[in-house]
Amino acid sequence: MDVTTSPKKILFVITKSYWGGAQRYVYDLATAAAARGFDVVVAVGGQGLLIQKLQEAGVRTIALDTLTQHKTFLGDLLSFGSLFTLIKIIKEERSDVLHVNSAKAGGLGALAGRWCGVPHIIFTAHGWEFMNDRGALSRVGIRLFSWLTILLSHTTIAVSQAVRSATVGWPFVASKIVVIRNGVEDFPLLSRGEARAALIERVPTLASVFKEGMFAIGTVAELTPIKGLTYGIEAIAALPEEMRKKISWTIISDGALRDALQQQIDRLGLHNRVFLAGFMPEARTSLRAFDLFLLPSLFEALAYVLIEAGHAELPVIASKTGGIPEIVEDGTSGILVPPRDPQAIAHAIEKLMPDQELRITLGTALHAKVMREFSIERMVDETLEVYARQRQGKKERRK
């Protein structure tokens, strides 16, 4: 990247500070840009792990107490006062680049950036809220809000081709969207024994199922409807009894559906087969505890956890939806199943469980693909190039 056209200061804005995919993305870009000499600040709502990790990395943060996310589109509109807070911050920071993330921070941030005349406004679409389970009127409103966010931004980064494809037919935005897929840095992996010991420390009953001859399935996913975990539980219940006795499924993370999922587990008699391990800050380091990774999501823009499973050389069963097929090639580096299909999940488990050679082949192929195509260096380089390219374009237009 040409340093003469590079921006000097970058302001990131994101709605929530809990540790999810969008938060990891902001953390990775912010810390990488800071390491390359940029002046970086992150404005973020809440008091979650993202703030702690950024501060530990020496990146300055600004608390956005008013920028909270509501359960309804109307609720988000009624909290429009956040716009004035963002305008104040943007005027004070005087950044060359305003990089907004998530639906609400994206729309309000892009509008505030235009109001303040920020030279370059970037919006990263980590997925679309209108793809979630909402009412028809709410989806129409969110779709309009998303379109306006792209219009207000100078460039929109889609984290997968699937995210970009969802905007096909939207007027005036096709030339404003580029695809830059997420990347993951190399990270340490615990040995199988160490990883299982870490999980047993959190869920002591796993000690009785992590033993020779048992087949361990793992998932790292927030306990929300979009992750489709209820269909995975139904799939375990649908397995033949003799196979079900030799299986455990450990779900790492937490969320609003925890009680409902536990009730489903108990109702189906799976309390000694399916385990909710809760949130683990570095869950990915324990992936080698498992023989198989399962992600039954209803939609994923581009799942970090599948890239991490590839780093751990795990075979994968995942839903054929969103950006997942851009990571996992069905039959080559994993098995893809239709969303909301417990029987398809069960059949895939029945296929992989007895076939260790096939599992090794799929895991090896996925590892090769993520190492080749999903590095954090590529993601950072391509994003910083977008910053610089927009700045250079503005200079040329002024000549």
N, C-alpha and C positions, 0 to 999 in steps of 0.2 A: 504494500500500500504506500502510495506517495505521501510522505510526511508533510509536504508543502500544501496539500489539499485536505489533510486530516483535520477533523474537528478537535478542539482542545478540551471542551468540557461536555460531559454527557449527564443528563438528568433522566434517570429511570423512574417510572411511576407504575405501581401495581396496587390492586385493591386490597388483597389479603396477605398476611405474613405467615400463615401456617405453611408447612413444608410440603408442597405439591409440585407438579411438573412445571407450572409457570414460574413458581418461586425459585426452583432450581435453575431454570433458564436465566432468570434475572441475576441470580447469584453468580452463575458461571460467567456471564457476559460482563457483569460489573467488576468482578475480581480480575478477569483476564484483561479488560481494558485498563484498569488501574495499574496492573503489572506492566503494561506497555507504555505507561507514562501519561495517561489521560487523567484529568480531574473528574472524578466520578462521585455522584451522590444519588441515593435511592430514596424516594418518597414512597412510604408504604403504610397501609392501614393495619390496625391491630398491633398485638405485642407478641407475635409468634416467633418460631425458630429462625425464620429468615433474617429478622433483625439481629438476633444474637449472632448468627453465623457471619453476617456482613460486618458487624462491629468487631468480631474476633479477627476478621481478615483486614481490618483497618479501613473499611469503606464507610464513609459518613452516611448516616441515615436521617430522615426527617419523618416524624410521626404524623400520620394523617388520620386523626381520630374521627373525623366526619365522614371519611371514605369507607363506609361499611356496605356490605352487600345485603339486600333484602330478599325476601322469598318471592316477591311479586315484582313484575315490571313497573306497576304503578308505584310501589314502594320506593323503587330506585329513582323514579322521576321526582317523587316528593322530597328526596334528599338532595335536590339540585344545588343546595347551598355549598356543597363540596366544590363546585366550580369556582367560587370566589376564593376559597382557600388555595386551590391550585393556581389561580391567576397570581395571587400574592407570592406564592413560592417561586413560580416561574420568573416573575419580575425580579425577585431578589437574587436568584441563582444565575440568570443571564447565560444559560447554556447554549452551546452551538447545536446540540442535538437533544431533542426530547423524545425519549423512547418509552411509549406507553404500552402497558400489558393488561390483559383481561378486559372483559366487556365494559364494565363501568368506568374504570380508570382510562380505558382506551377512548371512549366517547367524550367524556368530560375533559380528559387531558388533551385530546386533539383540539377540541373547541377552545380550551384555555390557551393552548399553544398558538393557535391562529390569532386569537385576540391579542396576544403579546408579541406577535411577529417573530416567533422562533424560526430560525432559518431552515431547520430540517426536523420534521415530525415523523417519527417511525411508529407504526402500530404493528405489534406482533399478534396474529390471530392464532391462539393456542387451541382453537376449536370454536364452535359457534353455540351460543346459549340456546338458539332456537332449535338445536338438535336434541335438547333435553326434553323431558316429559313435562310440558307446560300446556296451559290452555291455548286454544286456537288464537284468541285475541292477543294473548301475551306473545305468542310466537311471531305474529304479524308485526307487533310493535318492536320486538327485539330485532327482527330481520331489517326493518327500516332503520333502527338505531345503528345496526352493524354497517349497513350501506353508507350511512352518513359519516360514520367513523372513518371508513376507507376514503371517502371523498375529502374529509378534512385533513387526513394525513397525506404527507408527500409520498411515502412509500409504505406499503403493507407487506410484512413478511408472513407468509403462510408456512406453518411447520411441516406440512405435508402437501402432496399433490391433491389429496382428498379434500383438505381444507380449502384449497384454491378452487377446486371443481365445484364446491358448494355455492360459489358466487357466479357461476356461468349464467349469463343472461342478465346480470345486474348492469344497468347502464353506466357508462363513463368510468369504470373501475378496472377493466381488464389490464390496461397498461401500467397500473399502479401497484400490481401484486407480483411479488417474487417468491419462489419457494426456496427456503433454506431449512433443511431438516435438522432436528436436534442432534446433538452429539454428546457422548459421555467420555469422560477422561478415564484413563486406567485407574483402577482402584484395588486395594488389597482385598483378597478373598481368604476367609478363614478356611482351614482344612475341614473335611467332613465332620471329624470328631469335635473340633472346636466350635463349629457352627451349631451342631446339635446340642452341645453343652450350653451354648448361649441361649438357645431356644428353651431348653429344659429349665433354665434358671427363671425364665418368664412364665412358662407353663409346665409345672412339675409333672403333670400327668403324661406329658410327651415321653417321659423316660420309659414308660411301659410300651410305647409303640415304635420308638426309634430303636429297633433291634434287628438282628439278622433275619432276613426273609421278609421283612415288612417293606412295603412300597410307599415312599413319602412324596406327596404332592405339596407344592408350595405356591402361594400367591402373595404378592404385595400390592394392596389396592385399598383405597379409602372405602369405608363401608357406606356407600351411597348407591341409590338405585341404578345409576348409569353403569356401574361396574358389573351388573348382572350376576352377583354372587348367589342370589337365591336360586338361579338356574343351575349353578354348579353344585349346590347342595342337593337339589333334586336329582342331578346326575349321579352323585355318589349313592343316593338312596336307590337308584334304578339299577345299579350294578348287581350281578349275581351274588348271592350271599357269600359263597366261598371266596370270591374275589374281594368283596367288601370287607371281610374279616382281616384281610392282609393289607389294607390301605389306611393311610392317615392323610388328612388335608389340613395344612396349617395356613391360616390367613393372617397376614401381618398388616397391621394398621388399625385405625379406629374410625368412627364416624357415626352419623345419626341413626344408622340402621342396626347398630350393634344389638340392642335388645330384641328387635324383630328377628334378626338372623339367629340369635341364640334360641329364641322360642321355636323357630323352624327346625333347628338342629335337634332340639329336645323332642319336639313332636314326632319327628321321623326316626327317633331312636338312634341318632348319630352322635351322641354326646361323647362317645369314646372313639370317634372316627374323624370328626371335624372340630377344629380348635381355633378359637379367636385369640390370637396372641397379643393383640393391642399394638400400639405404635412403637416402633423401634427406629431411632434417628438414623442408624446406619444399617438398615435391614439388608441392603444389598450385599454386605460383607458375609452374610450367613446363607447365601443362596446354595452353596454346595451341600447344605444339609439335605437337599431334596433330590429326588430321582427325576422329577418332572415339574415343569412350571405351567400353571393354568391361569389364563386370563379370559373370563367369559363375558367381557364388556359388551354393552349394547352399542356403544360408540367410543372410539378413541381417535383423537386427532393424530397423535403419534406417541406411542406409549414408551416412556423412558424405561419402564420396568422390563420390557421385552429386549431392549438393547442391553440392559444389565444382565438379563438371563443369558443372552448370547455371550457376554463376557465370561460368564461362569460355565459356558458350554453345556447348558441345560437343553434338553428337548422341550418343545413348547406346544401346547394346545391353546389356541386363541380364537376369538371370534373373527370372522371375515367381515370386517367393518372398518370404515374410516381409513386411517393411514396404516393399520396393522399389516395389510398385504404388502406394503412398501418395505416392511422389515422382514416379515416371515413369508417365505414362498411355500405354498401348500405342497406337501409331499417331498420337498427338497430340504427345507430347514425348519420344518415344523408341520403341524396339522391344523388347518383352519376349518372352523365349523360355523354354521349359521348362528346369529345371535338368537337368544331366547329358545334354544333347542337342547334341553337336557339329554335327550336320547342320543343326539349327535356327539355330545361331550362324552357320554358314557361309552359309546362305541369307540371313540378315539382312545379313551383310557384302556379299554379292553384290548385294543390293537397294540398299544405301546408297552403296557405293563409286563407282558411275558417276553418281549423282544428287546433284549438289552443291546444287541447289535444295531438294530434300527434306531434306538434312542441315541446311541453314540454317534451314528452317522448324521442324524438330524442336528444334534447339539454341536458337532464339529462344523457342519455347514453354516449354522447360524453364527457361530463364533467368527468364522472367516468373513462373513458378510458384514457384521457390525464393526469389526476391526478395519475393514476396507472402506466402508461407506458412512460410518456414524461416529467419527472422531470429533472430539470437542475442538481440536485445532481447526478443522475444516469449518465448523459452525462459526467460530469466532472470526476467522479470517474472512469468510464470506459476508458476515454481518458488518464488520468494520469497513469492508470494501463498499458496502451499500452506503454507509455514512459518508465516506470520502467521495464516492461517485456523485451523490446528490450535491455535495458542496461544490465539486468541480463543475457540474452542470449549471449551477446557479451563476458561477463566475463567467462561464462561457456565454450565457444568455445576456449578461450585463455588458459584454463587449460590443 
